[in-house]
């Protein structure tokens, strides 16, 4: 079944579900959003009265949402596959002329997968934050923002139309701004929050224009209406909509050329980094592309552009990760790279959709675990982030070492751990693409696998192995149970989740009602993953990358000060000059344009307006002199006027 046909059937089962006794879970799906939103409202309006228990309330509400989503999943699994797209109407948002926008929620395999990830991993991050933010005097406000973030992301993935999706999209942007800049007493955090907000506005404009084009072309913004009518749109229109959607996705998912905000966002508290990178913000762009699959399938040029952007970004992020000494920024470069893998897969069409979402979900577990592990290291190292001042922490922090190590093995693609199942699926799907394009995309994915093994092994070695490089007075120690318990759960997911999703093609089959089915399910063939050339090459490159990092950082002492490095190293440390490029291409020309507009406004527009005003004033000044205030002058003027009138009449007679 084509994806567009899938959406034509969406929304036809809501009445049947709502009238069944066990349909209350799906029919009241709005509670998934209402629970964390209520937490944010209570904590923000309750003030200091909620300081003692607010963080527990904020943690309990996403957990309740996860339980509700799990029940919804069970109910969906009990239906026939063709019936697993349920549109749940809540209320009509607004209706203007022929433009109707409803708050309708779409529950299908794709949205429920994201809901479980957001509420599940999000709840673990909330639990971790209880210990991490224990001594912060503004902890209540921090948890309110976390709840707001979760609620906004749930609006985004549950929306049944693009306008409601855009509401959640903007809510995620607001929440990220509040959380990245939470420690606003730090100038770097305040600047990073503004940068993330502004860069994302560029992508948001693209999404907004795309929605306008959809309405002007199809007369609707509902998913079923747009996707069911893509064949009626012209090739140029569909390509334009696809590229504009990609622009929006690049902003949220930190893909080139809108990636510059991501590493600066590490200025926020570590739980924020985990939430943004694993369960919420950066996954939104991948969701948008996969959800909008029918549009990209109708616009091959836009679809190919998606894959190319993903391939270039996965390499750029990996190169950046190889050179960063800040543990959080190295992980941020890794996120760029891993989201690049997902974007590449999403650009492959139906053959890559399931691989993209599967890797997104497993990445949510091992990347959240890695970020929380980094926060645990910082917690025990007096908030030090420089890996050159770590070393030999495996004995001082055994739980952190073990959980971080499992996340490390998962992300580098160690056989049979979560990352191996899903990343190999993407590599196989890329090479399955016909022609030179498939070879280039597959080669980029393979090279990224080798680089991933290098920068992650470098991180592991510099942090947990080698000699002690701590400053005097630092006493590394293990984190409290409230922090280590979520890390253990995430580590377990990093080991087993990939196999559970991929083996037997079960997850791809589950997603078919929402994303369609590829002609050949080779992307998740276990036999191919064990024996194919690309898989064996990926395994070989993983070994080479890990070995190279060990020889460079494990066998030789790591200097506390970074060496000068070569041209490539310097470029990577400067994030491949992304900020300089943005400054040269966007900021400086923008300043020149602004100054030019100011001149036009002050000299031309204001000059014209002021000139008219001056003319009126001058003419008024001239007319004013005719008013003398003497009665005899006015009488004489009237006499002359009357004489002129009489003379004129006499001539005519």
Buried (B, 14 or more C-beta within 10 A) or exposed (E): EBBBEBBBBBBBBBEEBBEEEEBBBBBBBBEBBBBBBBBBBBBBEBEEEBBEEBBBBBBBBBBBBBEBBBBBBEBBEEBEBEBBBBBBBBEEBEEEEEEBBBBBBBBBBBBBBBBBBBBBBBBBBBBBBBBBBEEBEBBBBBBBBBBBBBBBBBBBBBBBBBBBBBBBBBBBBBBBBBBBBBBEEEEEBBBBBBBBBEBBEBBBBBBBBBBBBBBEBBEBBBBBBBBBBBEEBEEEBBBBBBBBBBBBBBBBBBBBBBBBBBBBBBBBBBBBBBBBBBBBBBBBBBBBBBBBBBBBBBBBEBBBBBBBBBBBBBBBBBBBBBBBBBBBBBBBBBBBBBBBBBBBBBBBBBBBBBBBBBBBBBBBBBBBBBBBBBBBBBBBBEEBBBBBBBBBBBEBBEBBBBBBBBBBBBBBBBEBBBBBBBBBBBBBBBBBBEEEBBEBBBBBBBBBBBBBBBBBBBBBBBBBBBEEBBEEEBEBEBBBEBBBBBBBBBBBBBBBBBBBBBEEBEBBBBBBBBBBBBEEEBBBBBEBBEEBEBBEBBBEBBEBBBBBBBEBBBEEEBEEEBEEEEEEBEBBBEBBBBBEBBBEEEEEEEEEEEEEEEEEEEEEEEEEEEEEEEEEEEEEEEEEEEEEEEEEEEEEEEEEEEEEEEEEEEEEE
